[in-house]
């Protein structure tokens, strides 16, 4: 099985008010018990969370709390943090010039996935156009459930 990388959308799903909270919670509970593959998140996802929250007028204390929650919760489920490197930023710029539909953060997440040979877990179909193998949340849940039955 490939190693997988979640992105911002998945991390937002850690919060009870998020629309993906239920499926993310189900994924995390099965993953924690089974760990049939490695799961990662890039630092770029936390940067995007920070920017989204700041753009919505959230103050420093609220951003700090959310970022800390995400990092602690990811660690508690065995999701490993992936650092950013200059090669990620360079590939991101290359992807952005080739694919006008990518946002900066989509390009950065895609570049981290490509540079680390990860498949990405996202409901965003924009990744399908940049040679990144993608699993939707529903796909990942199905994969986890099938590996659970195999055991």
Secondary structure as the mmCIF struct_conf table of DSSP 4:
data_model
#
loop_
_struct_conf.conf_type_id
_struct_conf.id
_struct_conf.beg_label_comp_id
_struct_conf.beg_label_asym_id
_struct_conf.beg_label_seq_id
_struct_conf.end_label_comp_id
_struct_conf.end_label_asym_id
_struct_conf.end_label_seq_id
STRN STRN1 UNK A 4 UNK A 6
HELX_RH_AL_P HELX_RH_AL_P1 UNK A 8 UNK A 12
TURN_TY1_P TURN_TY1_P1 UNK A 13 UNK A 14
BEND BEND1 UNK A 15 UNK A 15
TURN_TY1_P TURN_TY1_P2 UNK A 16 UNK A 17
BEND BEND2 UNK A 18 UNK A 18
TURN_TY1_P TURN_TY1_P3 UNK A 19 UNK A 20
HELX_RH_AL_P HELX_RH_AL_P2 UNK A 21 UNK A 34
BEND BEND3 UNK A 37 UNK A 37
STRN STRN2 UNK A 39 UNK A 42
HELX_RH_AL_P HELX_RH_AL_P3 UNK A 43 UNK A 55
TURN_TY1_P TURN_TY1_P4 UNK A 56 UNK A 57
HELX_RH_AL_P HELX_RH_AL_P4 UNK A 60 UNK A 76
TURN_TY1_P TURN_TY1_P5 UNK A 77 UNK A 78
HELX_LH_PP_P HELX_LH_PP_P1 UNK A 79 UNK A 79
STRN STRN3 UNK A 80 UNK A 82
HELX_RH_AL_P HELX_RH_AL_P5 UNK A 86 UNK A 98
TURN_TY1_P TURN_TY1_P6 UNK A 100 UNK A 101
HELX_RH_AL_P HELX_RH_AL_P6 UNK A 104 UNK A 115
TURN_TY1_P TURN_TY1_P7 UNK A 116 UNK A 117
STRN STRN4 UNK A 119 UNK A 121
BEND BEND4 UNK A 123 UNK A 123
HELX_RH_3T_P HELX_RH_3T_P1 UNK A 125 UNK A 129
TURN_TY1_P TURN_TY1_P8 UNK A 130 UNK A 131
STRN STRN5 UNK A 134 UNK A 135
HELX_RH_AL_P HELX_RH_AL_P7 UNK A 137 UNK A 150
#
